[in-house]
């Protein structure tokens, strides 16, 4: 295998920051994953230091694709940070992370958009034509919308209002834990969210992602929406793979 398509993919999450070298064309993972805890508070300088530690671990000198759990505007400007430190808003993350010598170029992408890119290219939605909606359930709810292979960035469907609050407030997996719900208690909230979105977007397929998707078999029969729903296949690696593919221009 040639290393010419190797890129460093970095995934910034609420509790961990993970990096891995990825073949950005095939989506193949080239190294083990290196994880550092997300510093608390997760401000731009502390997160940038942890980003530097990931570069150092891989002794990397080259382009980097990096996710962020908020709206990512043009050139890597962070525009929202619902579940991160508000100090991120207005920060040019690509420029900040690009201050590290090892990062010759940094391309930022929303975390759920990265997951959607990866699932569409090499995961659960590979070869599925039409409109694919990837939803990720975690601390928040992320969404990534792909139409015939093209990403519509920053859809933010987790913030659609249901009963006067952002959907993620009650239907994320953090809300499940916070309210002490089992799957029976949580899935009706998820159904309400999926039904709301499918009435607006009419996707051909919904890919159910986030850490909780590994238990998909335990609640799949209780999912109730007209769109076919399949579990994500890349799970924890989707962000890293999608970020690398996006940075290489393969999305
Ligand atoms: C953010 C999204 C993000 C999602 C999952 C939401 O609160 O607004 O940008 O994709 O959480 O991390």
py3Dmol code that shows the C-alpha trace and the ligand (Angstrom):
import py3Dmol

protein = """\
ATOM      1  CA  UNK A   1       0.000   0.000   0.000  1.00  0.00           C
ATOM      2  CA  UNK A   2       1.261   3.429  -0.890  1.00  0.00           C
ATOM      3  CA  UNK A   3       1.294   6.032   1.864  1.00  0.00           C
ATOM      4  CA  UNK A   4       0.729   8.851  -0.609  1.00  0.00           C
ATOM      5  CA  UNK A   5      -2.890   9.312   0.445  1.00  0.00           C
ATOM      6  CA  UNK A   6      -2.051   9.235   4.137  1.00  0.00           C
ATOM      7  CA  UNK A   7      -3.550  12.035   6.185  1.00  0.00           C
ATOM      8  CA  UNK A   8      -3.931  12.583   9.887  1.00  0.00           C
ATOM      9  CA  UNK A   9      -7.563  12.560  10.969  1.00  0.00           C
ATOM     10  CA  UNK A  10      -8.378  14.115  14.350  1.00  0.00           C
ATOM     11  CA  UNK A  11     -11.746  13.912  16.081  1.00  0.00           C
ATOM     12  CA  UNK A  12     -12.503  16.408  18.864  1.00  0.00           C
ATOM     13  CA  UNK A  13     -15.172  15.159  21.251  1.00  0.00           C
ATOM     14  CA  UNK A  14     -16.456  16.291  24.609  1.00  0.00           C
ATOM     15  CA  UNK A  15     -14.432  13.722  26.567  1.00  0.00           C
ATOM     16  CA  UNK A  16     -11.687  12.582  24.211  1.00  0.00           C
ATOM     17  CA  UNK A  17      -9.569  13.763  21.295  1.00  0.00           C
ATOM     18  CA  UNK A  18      -8.543  10.971  18.949  1.00  0.00           C
ATOM     19  CA  UNK A  19      -6.158  10.795  16.034  1.00  0.00           C
ATOM     20  CA  UNK A  20      -5.221   8.190  13.464  1.00  0.00           C
ATOM     21  CA  UNK A  21      -3.511   8.112  10.108  1.00  0.00           C
ATOM     22  CA  UNK A  22      -5.996   7.306   7.396  1.00  0.00           C
ATOM     23  CA  UNK A  23      -5.770   6.550   3.700  1.00  0.00           C
ATOM     24  CA  UNK A  24      -8.000   9.421   2.601  1.00  0.00           C
ATOM     25  CA  UNK A  25      -9.002   7.716  -0.664  1.00  0.00           C
ATOM     26  CA  UNK A  26      -9.942   4.244   0.538  1.00  0.00           C
ATOM     27  CA  UNK A  27     -10.829   5.272   4.089  1.00  0.00           C
ATOM     28  CA  UNK A  28      -8.523   2.528   5.365  1.00  0.00           C
ATOM     29  CA  UNK A  29      -7.049   3.015   8.829  1.00  0.00           C
ATOM     30  CA  UNK A  30      -3.242   3.021   8.669  1.00  0.00           C
ATOM     31  CA  UNK A  31      -2.337   3.171  12.359  1.00  0.00           C
ATOM     32  CA  UNK A  32      -3.810   2.481  15.765  1.00  0.00           C
ATOM     33  CA  UNK A  33      -5.815   5.209  17.376  1.00  0.00           C
ATOM     34  CA  UNK A  34      -4.142   7.645  19.786  1.00  0.00           C
ATOM     35  CA  UNK A  35      -6.450   9.267  22.315  1.00  0.00           C
ATOM     36  CA  UNK A  36      -5.923  12.050  24.820  1.00  0.00           C
ATOM     37  CA  UNK A  37      -8.603  13.245  27.228  1.00  0.00           C
ATOM     38  CA  UNK A  38     -10.210  16.502  26.110  1.00  0.00           C
ATOM     39  CA  UNK A  39      -8.748  19.089  28.496  1.00  0.00           C
ATOM     40  CA  UNK A  40     -11.148  20.771  30.897  1.00  0.00           C
ATOM     41  CA  UNK A  41     -11.971  23.535  30.376  1.00  0.00           C
ATOM     42  CA  UNK A  42     -11.790  22.798  26.647  1.00  0.00           C
ATOM     43  CA  UNK A  43     -10.709  26.274  25.583  1.00  0.00           C
ATOM     44  CA  UNK A  44      -8.883  27.054  22.321  1.00  0.00           C
ATOM     45  CA  UNK A  45      -5.379  27.110  23.910  1.00  0.00           C
ATOM     46  CA  UNK A  46      -5.825  23.888  25.952  1.00  0.00           C
ATOM     47  CA  UNK A  47      -7.360  21.981  23.035  1.00  0.00           C
ATOM     48  CA  UNK A  48      -4.652  23.246  20.693  1.00  0.00           C
ATOM     49  CA  UNK A  49      -1.999  21.919  23.092  1.00  0.00           C
ATOM     50  CA  UNK A  50      -3.681  18.488  23.065  1.00  0.00           C
ATOM     51  CA  UNK A  51      -3.869  18.683  19.259  1.00  0.00           C
ATOM     52  CA  UNK A  52      -0.095  19.254  19.285  1.00  0.00           C
ATOM     53  CA  UNK A  53       0.376  16.134  21.419  1.00  0.00           C
ATOM     54  CA  UNK A  54      -1.475  14.071  18.790  1.00  0.00           C
ATOM     55  CA  UNK A  55       0.775  15.460  16.027  1.00  0.00           C
ATOM     56  CA  UNK A  56       3.829  14.618  18.100  1.00  0.00           C
ATOM     57  CA  UNK A  57       2.650  11.094  18.827  1.00  0.00           C
ATOM     58  CA  UNK A  58       2.497  10.340  15.103  1.00  0.00           C
ATOM     59  CA  UNK A  59       5.582  12.442  14.398  1.00  0.00           C
ATOM     60  CA  UNK A  60       3.333  13.915  11.710  1.00  0.00           C
ATOM     61  CA  UNK A  61       4.314  16.536   9.203  1.00  0.00           C
ATOM     62  CA  UNK A  62       1.550  17.010   6.661  1.00  0.00           C
ATOM     63  CA  UNK A  63      -2.112  17.879   6.204  1.00  0.00           C
ATOM     64  CA  UNK A  64      -4.663  17.250   8.920  1.00  0.00           C
ATOM     65  CA  UNK A  65      -8.436  16.876   8.794  1.00  0.00           C
ATOM     66  CA  UNK A  66     -10.075  17.737  12.096  1.00  0.00           C
ATOM     67  CA  UNK A  67     -13.646  17.590  13.389  1.00  0.00           C
ATOM     68  CA  UNK A  68     -15.336  20.050  15.711  1.00  0.00           C
ATOM     69  CA  UNK A  69     -18.685  19.556  17.503  1.00  0.00           C
ATOM     70  CA  UNK A  70     -20.188  22.842  16.311  1.00  0.00           C
ATOM     71  CA  UNK A  71     -20.876  24.827  13.156  1.00  0.00           C
ATOM     72  CA  UNK A  72     -17.714  25.225  11.092  1.00  0.00           C
ATOM     73  CA  UNK A  73     -17.807  28.178   8.735  1.00  0.00           C
ATOM     74  CA  UNK A  74     -15.617  29.057   5.803  1.00  0.00           C
ATOM     75  CA  UNK A  75     -11.870  28.457   6.265  1.00  0.00           C
ATOM     76  CA  UNK A  76     -12.368  26.693   9.589  1.00  0.00           C
ATOM     77  CA  UNK A  77     -13.996  29.459  11.611  1.00  0.00           C
ATOM     78  CA  UNK A  78     -15.973  28.085  14.569  1.00  0.00           C
ATOM     79  CA  UNK A  79     -19.439  29.645  14.644  1.00  0.00           C
ATOM     80  CA  UNK A  80     -21.212  27.708  17.428  1.00  0.00           C
ATOM     81  CA  UNK A  81     -20.080  25.588  20.359  1.00  0.00           C
ATOM     82  CA  UNK A  82     -23.242  24.279  22.064  1.00  0.00           C
ATOM     83  CA  UNK A  83     -21.406  21.595  24.040  1.00  0.00           C
ATOM     84  CA  UNK A  84     -17.936  23.151  24.111  1.00  0.00           C
ATOM     85  CA  UNK A  85     -16.416  26.181  25.789  1.00  0.00           C
ATOM     86  CA  UNK A  86     -18.052  29.343  24.362  1.00  0.00           C
ATOM     87  CA  UNK A  87     -14.578  30.844  23.949  1.00  0.00           C
ATOM     88  CA  UNK A  88     -14.437  28.855  20.677  1.00  0.00           C
ATOM     89  CA  UNK A  89     -17.009  31.032  18.954  1.00  0.00           C
ATOM     90  CA  UNK A  90     -15.303  33.236  16.380  1.00  0.00           C
ATOM     91  CA  UNK A  91     -11.994  31.341  16.584  1.00  0.00           C
ATOM     92  CA  UNK A  92     -10.281  30.397  13.329  1.00  0.00           C
ATOM     93  CA  UNK A  93      -9.529  26.814  14.386  1.00  0.00           C
ATOM     94  CA  UNK A  94      -7.692  25.968  11.169  1.00  0.00           C
ATOM     95  CA  UNK A  95      -5.265  28.847  11.762  1.00  0.00           C
ATOM     96  CA  UNK A  96      -4.898  28.055  15.486  1.00  0.00           C
ATOM     97  CA  UNK A  97      -4.098  24.369  14.940  1.00  0.00           C
ATOM     98  CA  UNK A  98      -1.997  25.289  11.900  1.00  0.00           C
ATOM     99  CA  UNK A  99       0.439  27.089  14.228  1.00  0.00           C
ATOM    100  CA  UNK A 100       1.888  23.671  15.066  1.00  0.00           C
ATOM    101  CA  UNK A 101       4.907  22.897  12.895  1.00  0.00           C
ATOM    102  CA  UNK A 102       3.691  19.396  12.052  1.00  0.00           C
ATOM    103  CA  UNK A 103       0.412  20.588  10.572  1.00  0.00           C
ATOM    104  CA  UNK A 104       1.147  21.924   7.098  1.00  0.00           C
ATOM    105  CA  UNK A 105      -2.553  22.485   6.459  1.00  0.00           C
ATOM    106  CA  UNK A 106      -5.583  21.984   8.711  1.00  0.00           C
ATOM    107  CA  UNK A 107      -9.073  21.496   7.295  1.00  0.00           C
ATOM    108  CA  UNK A 108     -11.897  21.692   9.834  1.00  0.00           C
ATOM    109  CA  UNK A 109     -15.277  19.988   9.474  1.00  0.00           C
ATOM    110  CA  UNK A 110     -18.317  19.553  11.711  1.00  0.00           C
ATOM    111  CA  UNK A 111     -18.167  16.185  13.524  1.00  0.00           C
ATOM    112  CA  UNK A 112     -21.482  14.844  12.204  1.00  0.00           C
ATOM    113  CA  UNK A 113     -20.672  16.057   8.688  1.00  0.00           C
ATOM    114  CA  UNK A 114     -17.410  14.088   8.917  1.00  0.00           C
ATOM    115  CA  UNK A 115     -19.326  10.997  10.055  1.00  0.00           C
ATOM    116  CA  UNK A 116     -21.729  11.436   7.136  1.00  0.00           C
ATOM    117  CA  UNK A 117     -18.876  11.759   4.632  1.00  0.00           C
ATOM    118  CA  UNK A 118     -17.317   8.539   5.907  1.00  0.00           C
ATOM    119  CA  UNK A 119     -20.534   6.520   6.193  1.00  0.00           C
ATOM    120  CA  UNK A 120     -21.531   7.636   2.694  1.00  0.00           C
ATOM    121  CA  UNK A 121     -18.159   6.827   1.164  1.00  0.00           C
ATOM    122  CA  UNK A 122     -17.179   3.590   2.874  1.00  0.00           C
ATOM    123  CA  UNK A 123     -19.770   2.807   5.556  1.00  0.00           C
ATOM    124  CA  UNK A 124     -23.463   2.103   5.997  1.00  0.00           C
ATOM    125  CA  UNK A 125     -24.578   4.338   3.120  1.00  0.00           C
ATOM    126  CA  UNK A 126     -21.932   3.359   0.558  1.00  0.00           C
ATOM    127  CA  UNK A 127     -23.570   2.920  -2.853  1.00  0.00           C
ATOM    128  CA  UNK A 128     -26.908   4.301  -1.603  1.00  0.00           C
ATOM    129  CA  UNK A 129     -28.192   6.857  -4.113  1.00  0.00           C
ATOM    130  CA  UNK A 130     -30.377   9.823  -3.210  1.00  0.00           C
ATOM    131  CA  UNK A 131     -30.555  11.652   0.100  1.00  0.00           C
ATOM    132  CA  UNK A 132     -28.847  10.123   3.122  1.00  0.00           C
ATOM    133  CA  UNK A 133     -29.216  11.579   6.603  1.00  0.00           C
ATOM    134  CA  UNK A 134     -26.669  10.583   9.224  1.00  0.00           C
ATOM    135  CA  UNK A 135     -27.667  11.346  12.809  1.00  0.00           C
ATOM    136  CA  UNK A 136     -25.222  10.950  15.698  1.00  0.00           C
ATOM    137  CA  UNK A 137     -26.448  10.568  19.265  1.00  0.00           C
ATOM    138  CA  UNK A 138     -24.003  11.579  21.981  1.00  0.00           C
ATOM    139  CA  UNK A 139     -23.591  14.627  24.183  1.00  0.00           C
ATOM    140  CA  UNK A 140     -25.643  16.450  21.557  1.00  0.00           C
ATOM    141  CA  UNK A 141     -27.339  15.265  18.381  1.00  0.00           C
ATOM    142  CA  UNK A 142     -25.357  15.817  15.214  1.00  0.00           C
ATOM    143  CA  UNK A 143     -26.657  15.631  11.661  1.00  0.00           C
ATOM    144  CA  UNK A 144     -24.977  15.201   8.297  1.00  0.00           C
ATOM    145  CA  UNK A 145     -26.964  15.399   5.082  1.00  0.00           C
ATOM    146  CA  UNK A 146     -25.649  13.956   1.830  1.00  0.00           C
ATOM    147  CA  UNK A 147     -27.428  14.268  -1.515  1.00  0.00           C
ATOM    148  CA  UNK A 148     -26.044  11.980  -4.218  1.00  0.00           C
ATOM    149  CA  UNK A 149     -22.593  12.057  -2.661  1.00  0.00           C
ATOM    150  CA  UNK A 150     -22.562  15.805  -1.926  1.00  0.00           C
ATOM    151  CA  UNK A 151     -22.574  17.109   1.619  1.00  0.00           C
ATOM    152  CA  UNK A 152     -24.888  19.927   2.651  1.00  0.00           C
ATOM    153  CA  UNK A 153     -22.735  21.252   5.525  1.00  0.00           C
ATOM    154  CA  UNK A 154     -23.832  22.321   9.010  1.00  0.00           C
ATOM    155  CA  UNK A 155     -27.437  21.113   8.944  1.00  0.00           C
ATOM    156  CA  UNK A 156     -27.699  21.184  12.797  1.00  0.00           C
ATOM    157  CA  UNK A 157     -30.980  19.239  12.947  1.00  0.00           C
ATOM    158  CA  UNK A 158     -30.276  18.397  16.593  1.00  0.00           C
ATOM    159  CA  UNK A 159     -31.231  21.982  17.324  1.00  0.00           C
ATOM    160  CA  UNK A 160     -34.689  21.816  15.767  1.00  0.00           C
ATOM    161  CA  UNK A 161     -37.206  22.820  18.425  1.00  0.00           C
ATOM    162  CA  UNK A 162     -39.477  20.122  19.814  1.00  0.00           C
ATOM    163  CA  UNK A 163     -41.727  21.163  22.721  1.00  0.00           C
ATOM    164  CA  UNK A 164     -39.945  24.503  22.827  1.00  0.00           C
ATOM    165  CA  UNK A 165     -36.403  23.188  23.287  1.00  0.00           C
ATOM    166  CA  UNK A 166     -33.647  21.974  20.973  1.00  0.00           C
ATOM    167  CA  UNK A 167     -34.290  18.296  20.149  1.00  0.00           C
ATOM    168  CA  UNK A 168     -30.892  17.277  21.543  1.00  0.00           C
ATOM    169  CA  UNK A 169     -31.864  18.521  25.015  1.00  0.00           C
ATOM    170  CA  UNK A 170     -34.235  15.551  25.418  1.00  0.00           C
ATOM    171  CA  UNK A 171     -33.276  13.026  22.742  1.00  0.00           C
ATOM    172  CA  UNK A 172     -29.453  12.858  22.923  1.00  0.00           C
ATOM    173  CA  UNK A 173     -27.818   9.921  24.660  1.00  0.00           C
ATOM    174  CA  UNK A 174     -26.664  12.347  27.356  1.00  0.00           C
ATOM    175  CA  UNK A 175     -30.374  13.138  27.999  1.00  0.00           C
ATOM    176  CA  UNK A 176     -31.063   9.385  28.243  1.00  0.00           C
ATOM    177  CA  UNK A 177     -28.411   9.072  30.961  1.00  0.00           C
ATOM    178  CA  UNK A 178     -29.397  12.308  32.686  1.00  0.00           C
ATOM    179  CA  UNK A 179     -33.028  11.202  32.956  1.00  0.00           C
ATOM    180  CA  UNK A 180     -32.153   7.604  33.904  1.00  0.00           C
ATOM    181  CA  UNK A 181     -34.017   6.161  30.900  1.00  0.00           C
ATOM    182  CA  UNK A 182     -33.708   2.674  29.454  1.00  0.00           C
ATOM    183  CA  UNK A 183     -34.162   2.185  25.723  1.00  0.00           C
ATOM    184  CA  UNK A 184     -37.948   1.884  26.205  1.00  0.00           C
ATOM    185  CA  UNK A 185     -38.013   5.326  27.755  1.00  0.00           C
ATOM    186  CA  UNK A 186     -35.594   6.951  25.349  1.00  0.00           C
ATOM    187  CA  UNK A 187     -36.688   5.622  21.944  1.00  0.00           C
ATOM    188  CA  UNK A 188     -40.053   7.476  21.882  1.00  0.00           C
ATOM    189  CA  UNK A 189     -38.033  10.724  22.126  1.00  0.00           C
ATOM    190  CA  UNK A 190     -35.775   9.561  19.297  1.00  0.00           C
ATOM    191  CA  UNK A 191     -38.836   8.641  17.216  1.00  0.00           C
ATOM    192  CA  UNK A 192     -40.307  12.076  17.697  1.00  0.00           C
ATOM    193  CA  UNK A 193     -37.029  13.625  16.517  1.00  0.00           C
ATOM    194  CA  UNK A 194     -36.674  11.345  13.480  1.00  0.00           C
ATOM    195  CA  UNK A 195     -40.334  11.853  12.493  1.00  0.00           C
ATOM    196  CA  UNK A 196     -39.922  15.621  12.702  1.00  0.00           C
ATOM    197  CA  UNK A 197     -36.842  15.612  10.498  1.00  0.00           C
ATOM    198  CA  UNK A 198     -38.104  13.132   7.933  1.00  0.00           C
ATOM    199  CA  UNK A 199     -41.208  15.255   7.376  1.00  0.00           C
ATOM    200  CA  UNK A 200     -38.944  18.163   6.471  1.00  0.00           C
ATOM    201  CA  UNK A 201     -36.118  16.499   4.564  1.00  0.00           C
ATOM    202  CA  UNK A 202     -37.609  13.231   3.204  1.00  0.00           C
ATOM    203  CA  UNK A 203     -34.352  11.270   3.160  1.00  0.00           C
ATOM    204  CA  UNK A 204     -34.062   7.904   1.393  1.00  0.00           C
ATOM    205  CA  UNK A 205     -32.038   6.444   4.248  1.00  0.00           C
ATOM    206  CA  UNK A 206     -31.224   7.381   7.839  1.00  0.00           C
ATOM    207  CA  UNK A 207     -27.911   6.176   9.300  1.00  0.00           C
ATOM    208  CA  UNK A 208     -28.075   5.958  13.091  1.00  0.00           C
ATOM    209  CA  UNK A 209     -24.699   6.862  14.585  1.00  0.00           C
ATOM    210  CA  UNK A 210     -22.921   7.838  17.773  1.00  0.00           C
ATOM    211  CA  UNK A 211     -21.554   5.531  20.468  1.00  0.00           C
ATOM    212  CA  UNK A 212     -25.034   4.284  21.353  1.00  0.00           C
ATOM    213  CA  UNK A 213     -25.453   2.829  17.858  1.00  0.00           C
ATOM    214  CA  UNK A 214     -23.428  -0.180  18.952  1.00  0.00           C
ATOM    215  CA  UNK A 215     -26.559  -1.288  20.864  1.00  0.00           C
ATOM    216  CA  UNK A 216     -28.767  -0.758  17.802  1.00  0.00           C
ATOM    217  CA  UNK A 217     -30.093  -4.341  17.848  1.00  0.00           C
ATOM    218  CA  UNK A 218     -31.609  -3.716  21.277  1.00  0.00           C
ATOM    219  CA  UNK A 219     -33.943  -0.961  20.064  1.00  0.00           C
ATOM    220  CA  UNK A 220     -34.183  -1.242  16.268  1.00  0.00           C
ATOM    221  CA  UNK A 221     -37.652  -2.842  16.463  1.00  0.00           C
ATOM    222  CA  UNK A 222     -38.966   0.100  18.443  1.00  0.00           C
ATOM    223  CA  UNK A 223     -37.823   2.734  15.950  1.00  0.00           C
ATOM    224  CA  UNK A 224     -40.893   4.167  14.308  1.00  0.00           C
ATOM    225  CA  UNK A 225     -40.455   6.296  11.200  1.00  0.00           C
ATOM    226  CA  UNK A 226     -41.218   5.821   7.528  1.00  0.00           C
ATOM    227  CA  UNK A 227     -37.588   6.110   6.371  1.00  0.00           C
ATOM    228  CA  UNK A 228     -35.431   2.960   6.527  1.00  0.00           C
ATOM    229  CA  UNK A 229     -32.930   3.275   9.411  1.00  0.00           C
ATOM    230  CA  UNK A 230     -29.604   1.390   9.507  1.00  0.00           C
ATOM    231  CA  UNK A 231     -26.852   1.507  12.128  1.00  0.00           C
ATOM    232  CA  UNK A 232     -23.588   3.304  11.376  1.00  0.00           C
ATOM    233  CA  UNK A 233     -20.811   0.855  10.559  1.00  0.00           C
ATOM    234  CA  UNK A 234     -17.730   2.998  11.248  1.00  0.00           C
ATOM    235  CA  UNK A 235     -18.868   3.974  14.755  1.00  0.00           C
ATOM    236  CA  UNK A 236     -15.980   5.552  16.656  1.00  0.00           C
ATOM    237  CA  UNK A 237     -13.819   5.938  13.564  1.00  0.00           C
ATOM    238  CA  UNK A 238     -16.346   7.781  11.388  1.00  0.00           C
ATOM    239  CA  UNK A 239     -15.212  11.254  12.469  1.00  0.00           C
ATOM    240  CA  UNK A 240     -11.527  10.538  11.921  1.00  0.00           C
ATOM    241  CA  UNK A 241     -12.077   8.901   8.534  1.00  0.00           C
ATOM    242  CA  UNK A 242     -14.494  11.582   7.331  1.00  0.00           C
ATOM    243  CA  UNK A 243     -12.218  14.399   8.475  1.00  0.00           C
ATOM    244  CA  UNK A 244      -9.277  12.907   6.577  1.00  0.00           C
ATOM    245  CA  UNK A 245     -11.370  12.341   3.434  1.00  0.00           C
ATOM    246  CA  UNK A 246     -12.759  15.864   3.609  1.00  0.00           C
ATOM    247  CA  UNK A 247      -9.296  17.384   4.036  1.00  0.00           C
ATOM    248  CA  UNK A 248      -8.083  15.458   1.011  1.00  0.00           C
ATOM    249  CA  UNK A 249     -10.973  16.817  -1.022  1.00  0.00           C
ATOM    250  CA  UNK A 250     -12.670  13.426  -1.291  1.00  0.00           C
ATOM    251  CA  UNK A 251     -16.097  14.442  -0.107  1.00  0.00           C
TER     252      UNK A 251
END
"""
ligand_1 = """\
12
LIG
C -23.697 20.752 17.735
C -23.412 20.112 16.405
C -22.708 18.786 16.618
C -23.520 17.905 17.554
C -22.822 16.595 17.854
C -24.501 19.799 18.585
O -24.781 20.385 19.807
O -24.418 21.955 17.559
O -22.628 20.957 15.605
O -22.545 18.141 15.388
O -23.779 18.591 18.771
O -21.589 16.806 18.456
"""
view = py3Dmol.view(width=600, height=400)
view.addModel(protein, "pdb")
view.setStyle({"model": 0}, {"cartoon": {"style": "trace"}})
view.addModel(ligand_1, "xyz")
view.setStyle({"model": 1}, {"stick": {}})
view.zoomTo()
view.show()
